[in-house]
Amino acid sequence: MTTQIICIPVADDGQVGHSWGKARTLAVATVQDGTITSWHTQTVDWDVSKAQGTEGAHHARVARFIKDNAVTDVLARHMGDDMQNMLTKLGARVHQGAAGDARAAVTSL
């Protein structure tokens, strides 16, 4: 049995959020053998906090979230190279180009 913990930015309408680093809301999904077994959303307000602090502080918040939630994969529409490098160093696999319904994007990974 293969289990992944996938994190994805989610818009209010359930679609993939526009940006990873400026996400307002994230979903964390547990996926076992291609089936979502758990899905919860959390408001992170990275869109606000990124504008208010340094890039280092922002990356630290993101890293803490990834570690605290044991995320194995990050699925996003797009993200900057620095963010992608940081996530990869944490051991998370990064998948870009997601669009459409967020749950469908997770199950298609």
C-alpha positions as CSV (number, residue, x, y, z in Angstrom):
1,M,0.0,0.0,0.0
2,T,1.4,3.4,-1.0
3,T,0.5,6.4,1.1
4,Q,1.2,10.0,0.1
5,I,0.4,13.2,2.0
6,I,-0.3,15.8,-0.6
7,C,-0.6,19.5,0.0
8,I,-2.3,21.8,-2.6
9,P,-3.5,25.4,-2.6
10,V,-7.3,25.6,-2.8
11,A,-9.5,28.5,-3.9
12,D,-12.9,29.1,-2.3
13,D,-14.6,27.3,-5.1
14,G,-12.6,24.1,-4.7
15,Q,-10.4,24.7,-7.7
16,V,-6.6,24.7,-7.5
17,G,-5.4,28.0,-6.0
18,H,-3.5,30.4,-8.2
19,S,-0.2,30.4,-6.3
20,W,1.6,28.2,-3.8
21,G,3.7,30.8,-2.0
22,K,0.8,33.3,-1.8
23,A,-1.8,30.7,-0.9
24,R,-4.7,31.7,1.4
25,T,-6.0,28.2,1.9
26,L,-4.3,24.8,1.6
27,A,-5.7,21.3,1.6
28,V,-3.8,18.4,3.0
29,A,-4.9,15.1,1.5
30,T,-3.9,11.6,2.6
31,V,-3.9,9.4,-0.5
32,Q,-3.7,5.6,-0.4
33,D,-3.2,3.8,-3.6
34,G,-4.7,6.7,-5.6
35,T,-7.8,7.2,-3.3
36,I,-8.2,10.2,-1.0
37,T,-8.8,8.8,2.5
38,S,-8.5,12.2,4.3
39,W,-8.9,15.8,3.2
40,H,-8.7,18.8,5.4
41,T,-8.3,22.5,4.6
42,Q,-6.5,25.1,6.6
43,T,-6.3,28.8,6.2
44,V,-2.6,29.8,6.2
45,D,-2.9,33.4,4.9
46,W,0.5,33.2,3.2
47,D,-0.8,35.8,0.8
48,V,-0.8,38.3,3.7
49,S,2.3,37.1,5.7
50,K,4.5,37.0,2.6
51,A,3.9,40.7,2.0
52,Q,4.5,41.6,5.7
53,G,7.8,39.9,6.3
54,T,11.1,38.7,4.8
55,E,11.4,36.0,2.3
56,G,13.4,33.9,4.8
57,A,10.6,34.2,7.4
58,H,8.1,33.2,4.8
59,H,10.1,30.2,3.7
60,A,10.4,29.2,7.4
61,R,6.6,29.3,7.8
62,V,6.2,27.1,4.7
63,A,8.8,24.7,5.9
64,R,7.2,24.4,9.3
65,F,3.8,23.6,7.7
66,I,5.4,20.9,5.5
67,K,7.2,19.3,8.4
68,D,4.2,19.6,10.9
69,N,1.9,17.9,8.3
70,A,4.5,15.2,7.2
71,V,3.8,16.3,3.5
72,T,5.4,14.0,0.9
73,D,4.2,15.9,-2.2
74,V,3.3,19.5,-3.0
75,L,1.0,20.0,-6.0
76,A,0.6,23.5,-7.3
77,R,-0.1,25.6,-10.4
78,H,3.3,27.2,-10.1
79,M,6.0,28.4,-7.7
80,G,9.3,30.1,-7.8
81,D,12.6,28.3,-8.1
82,D,13.7,29.2,-4.5
83,M,10.5,27.8,-3.0
84,Q,10.8,24.6,-5.2
85,N,14.4,24.2,-4.0
86,M,13.5,24.6,-0.4
87,L,10.7,22.1,-0.6
88,T,12.9,19.6,-2.4
89,K,15.5,19.9,0.3
90,L,12.8,19.1,2.9
91,G,12.2,15.9,0.9
92,A,8.9,16.9,-0.6
93,R,8.3,16.0,-4.3
94,V,7.1,19.1,-6.2
95,H,4.6,18.8,-9.0
96,Q,3.6,22.0,-10.9
97,G,1.0,22.7,-13.6
98,A,-2.0,21.6,-11.6
99,A,-5.3,23.2,-12.6
100,G,-9.1,22.6,-12.3
101,D,-10.8,20.8,-9.4
102,A,-8.3,20.4,-6.5
103,R,-9.5,16.9,-5.5
104,A,-9.3,15.7,-9.1
105,A,-5.8,17.1,-9.4
106,V,-4.7,15.2,-6.3
107,T,-6.2,11.9,-7.4
108,S,-4.6,12.3,-10.9
109,L,-1.1,12.7,-9.3
